[in-house]
Amino acid sequence: MTRPAHHARLSPPSLPLQKVEWLTSSGATFWLKRDWDDPEGPDPLRSIKRKPALFMFHDAMQKQYLAPGKLIISATSGNLGIELAFLARQHGFPFYCVAPGAILPEGLEILRAVGANVIRTTEREVCPREFTVFYTRGYAHEFHHRLVNLDQFYSWLNPLSHCRTTAREIFEESSIRVDAVAACLGSCGTVGGILSYIESKKLDVQVFGAQPDRSQGIPGTHVIRGDCRWSPENYSPVVLPDRNVLTVDNVDSFAFSVKLWSEGVAAGPSTGMALALADRQARAGLRGNIVVISADSNLKYPGLIRSELIKHREEILCRYPELDLGRPIERAIEEADRDIGSHRTERRIQQAYSVSSAGAIFDAEEIEEIVAGA
């Protein structure tokens, strides 16, 4: 099998906007901006995080922050960690990602499978993202002679990567006039980059950000717990107005995800979340072409898909009878069971990528031993 040439350039090949044929609303047309490849294809782990990972990594290389003896560290429990693990392995650097204790089991195994070493913090943090981000920054500062922190939550290269790639792909490479963009809010680099592009070109385009309902969450979004609220870092010159930040619960997110799967679009749950937000705004009067950011595929989430669909099945069917999701939900649960039980996800990754050794798992207290002995 021919292995994919990962990270060969700063702009991975873009895919054309994909029209959502089954979703109709008076005066609105929906399009997916895909940044992932077929889960059964040669590059199944590609995600939208490849863009900021490339920009941050190559910037550190050009500035010679990365040199022999250095270790790369980053606060991430998902797609950015996967992309940085590929880059670190390609260039011969050890890579450690700092993940919350509540990381999804399949997410942990995938990170290890691609060679990332995972430092797990406690499961008791009120704000998991903030805890891992500031833990990483603190130790990267203390051990700056060894650790290079590629910090997507602080680096201006995160939104810049999307201003130069994602936004251009939406507004310059497509043949439609774009009137609105909907995306999920995680590190906020995608939204920040798109907003910066819109501002620089003086375009009349609305941007909406989806955040999860309290106590719920979708991978890649900023989970709200207790007094922990959505709080983007201040790295973007353009700020998304509060009125354009809306809450979407897991019922809506998985209802639209299941519908996408039944139509042959293997998008991750965050795509369903953003699409649900776009549909809500269209029902409220938003018109024109609405582009929905589709950040990754559903390859990495079989356990989450199974548990959330079992938990919310009846409410999904009650809330969206017009989508006729009874059988698609059952089929999605069956496929998740098959993937979990047969380790199909791990085998797909092994077939697509040649990783000689898996990463290790460390407790947060072991950071000094890692710095001294790695």
N, C-alpha and C positions, 0 to 999 in steps of 0.2 A: 504493500500500500504506500502511496506517495504521502509523505508527511506534509502538513501545511507549513508554509514559511511564515511563522509567527513574527509579528512586530517588525516586518521588513521595512516599513516606512511609517511616517507619522500620520498618515491618513489611510486607514484600512478601506478596502473597496466598499463603496456605499451601495445600498439597495434602493430601487425605485419605491416611491410611495405606493402603498397598497390600499386600494379602496375597500372600505367595509360595506359590501353590497347589501348585507342583511339588515343593517341598521339605517332606518330612514326617519327623518324628522322634517317637518315643514320648513323648507328654506335652508337646511343644513346638510352637508355631505361630509362624511368622516373618512379619514385616511390614517393608516398606520405608518409611522416612520420606524422601520425595523432596523435594529443594530445587533442582530444575532443571526446565526446560521442554523440550518436544519439540525436538530438533535441527533439524527441518524447520519449526518454528513461528516466530512473530514475535519471540521473545526467546531465541534459541538459546544464548547465552553465560551466561544466569543460572546462578548457583551458590549454595551455602550461604554463600560469602564476601560476598555482598551485604549480609548482616546486620551483621557487624562493620565493613565498609567504611562503611556508612551511619552507624552510631553514632560511629565515630571522626571521620569527615569533618564531620558536623554539630556535634559537640562542639568541634572546632577552629574552626569558623565562629562558633559562639555565643560562644566565649571570645576571639574576634578574633585568634587566632593566625594565621589566614589573612587576609591583607590585600593590597592592590595591591603588586606587586613581589616577592611571596613565591613560592617554588617548592616544590612538594610532592615529597617523596622517600620511598620505602618499600622495604624489603628484601622482594622477592617475585618469583617467576618464573612465576606462574600466575594463579589465579582472583582473588586479592585485587587484583593489578595490573590486571586487566581491569575490575573494578568501580571501582577508584579512578580509572582512566583516564576512564571514563564521567562520574564525578562532577566530576573536574577540568575536563574539557572543558565540561561543562554550566555551570560557574561561572567559567570563564575563567582557570584557573590552569595553568601548565606542570606536567607530571608526569613524574618520573623514577623508574623502578623499578631497583633493584640486583639483578641476577640472577647466579647462578654461571655460569662459563664453559661448564659442561656442560648448560646449559638445552636442552631438546628443540627441534629446529629449528622444528617447527610451533608450539610455544609462543612462541618468539621472534617468528615472523611474525604470530601473532594479536595479541600485545601491540602490535606496531608498527601493525597494521591498525586497532586501536581508538584509536590516537593516543598510546600510551605511548612515551616515550623510554627506551631500555634502556641502563643502564650495566653492562657485563659485566666481572666479575672474572676471575681466573685459573682455569684448569681444574685446577690442582694442589692445591687446598685439601683437607686431610684431612677437614674438616667443613664442607661448603659452606654449610649454613644458618648456622652460627655465624659464618663468615667474612663473609658478606653482611650479617648482622644487626649485627655490631660495626663493620664498615666504615661502614655507614650511620649508626650512632649517633655514631661518632667525628667524621665530617665534618659531621653535623647540629649537633653541639655546637660545632665549630670555626667553622662558618659560620651560626650561629643567626640572624644578621640577615637571611639570605636563605632558608634551608632550614627547612621544617616536616616533621618526621619522623612519619609515621603508622605507628607501630610495633606491629603486631599481636602480637608476641612479648613485649611488655612492658605494653601497655595493658590495664587492667582492663575497658575497654569491650568487649574481645573476648569474654571469658566472659560479661559482663553482657548482651551482645546475644543470646546463646544462652539465657541464663537467662530473659530476658523474651520471647523469641520461640520458638526451637526447642523448649525444654523445655515451654512452655505449649501449643504445638501438639501435642506428644506426649501430655501428661498431662491436659490440659483440653479439647482440641477433639476428641479421639478417643473412641470409645464402648467401648473395651476396657480391661481392667485390664492395665497394663504391668508385667511382672515383671523384665525385663532390657533393657538397651540395649547395643548393640555399635557401635563407631565406630573409624575410623582415627585415629592420632595424628600430627598435624602441628604446628601452633602450639599445639594442645591447648585452644583456646578453646571448641570445641564440647563436649568432655568436661568441661572446667572449669565451664561454664555449667550443664550438665545436672546435674552433681554438686552444685553450689550450690543448685539448685532442689530436688533430692531432699532435701538436708540441711534446707533451710528448711521444707519441708512434712512432714518426718519420714516419708518414704515408704520402704517396704521394697522397694527396687529395686536390683538389681545392675547395675554398669556395667563393661564390658570394653573395653580399648583394644588395637588391632592395630598392631604395628610390623613393618616388613619384616625379612626374613632378612638376615643380614650379606652385603654385597656386592650385594644386590638392592634393588629399590625400586619403589614405585608413586607416581605424581605426587600431591603433596599430603601425603605422609608424610615422616617424618624418616629419611633414608637413613643406614644404619649402615656406616661405613667405618673399618677399622683400629681405633683406640682411641676412635672417635667413637660414642657411645651415645645412646640416647633420654634427653633431659634437658629436661623442660618448664620454662618460666620460672615463677618463684614469684609469679604474680599472682593465683592463685586461692586463696581461703580453704580450699578442700577439695582434698585430694590423692588421686589414684587410687593405691590400694595396688599395690605391685610385683607381687603375685600375680595381679592383674587385668590386667596388661600382658603380652600374649602375642605371639609371633612367628608371622607367616604368610608363607610364601614365594610367589614369583611363580607357581609351578605351581598352587597352591591358588587364588590370586587370579584368575588368568586362566581357570581351569576354571569357577569360579562366574560370572565375567563373561560368558564365552561362553554359558553356559546361560541367563543372563538375556537376552542378546541374542536367542537362539533363541526365547525366549518373548515377544519384542516389547518388552522393557524396555531402552532404550538408555542404560543407566547407565555411568558411568565406571569404570575399573579399581579405584578405591578402594572402590566398593560391593561388588565381588566379593570384595575382601580382607576387608571387615567381615562379609560374609555367610558366608564360609568360617570365620571365627572363631566366629560365632554357631552354625553347624552343628557345629563341633568341641565347643563347650561343651554343646550339646544332647546330643551322643553321649556326653558324659562325665556326663550326669545333670541338666543344667539343664532346668527345666520351665517351662511357662506361655507367655505371649506375649512374644516377643523382638523388639524393634524395632531395625532396622539402619539406620544413618544413610547415606543416599545423597546425596552432596555435589554431584555434577555429572553431566553426560552424557558420552558417549564422543566427542563431536564433535571435541575438540581433540587426539585421540591416534592418528590413523591410522598414522603411522610406528611408534610404539611398539607398537601392537597387532600390526602385521604382523611386526615383528622378534621380539617375545616369543612369538607363537604359532608361528612357524617354529622358534624355538629350543626351545620346551618342548612341542611338539605330541605327541611320542611319550610323554613322561612324563605329560602330562595324560591321555592315553587309557589308559595303564597304571594310573594311580592312581584314575581315576574311570570304570571301564567301565560302571557303572550309569547314568551320565548320557548315554551315547550321543552323544558330542561329535564324532565323526569328520567328518560332513558340516557341522555348524555351524562347526567350526574352519575348514574350507575356505572356507565362505561368508564368514566374517569376514575372512579373508585377502584374498579377492577384492574385498570391499567396501572394505577399506583400500587396496588397489592402485588401485581406481577413484578413491577420494578423493584419493590422493596425486598420481596422474597427471593428473587433470583439474582440480585446484585447486578442487574442489567446496566444500571448507570455506571458502576465502576468498570464494567467490561467495555462499555462504549468509550470511556475515557482512556483506558489502557490501549484500545485499538487505535484511537486517534492520535495519541501523544506518546512519545517515547520518553518516559521518566524512569530513570534507573533506580531511584530509591525514594521511599516515602518520607515525608517530614515527621517530626516528633511533636509531642504535646508537653508543654511545660506549665507549671503553676506560676502565678504572678510573682511570688516570692523568690523565684529562681533567676530573676533578671541579672543579678550581680554575677552569679556563676556562669550565665550565658556569655556575658561580656568578657569575663576573665578567661573562659576556657574554650570558646567557639573558634 
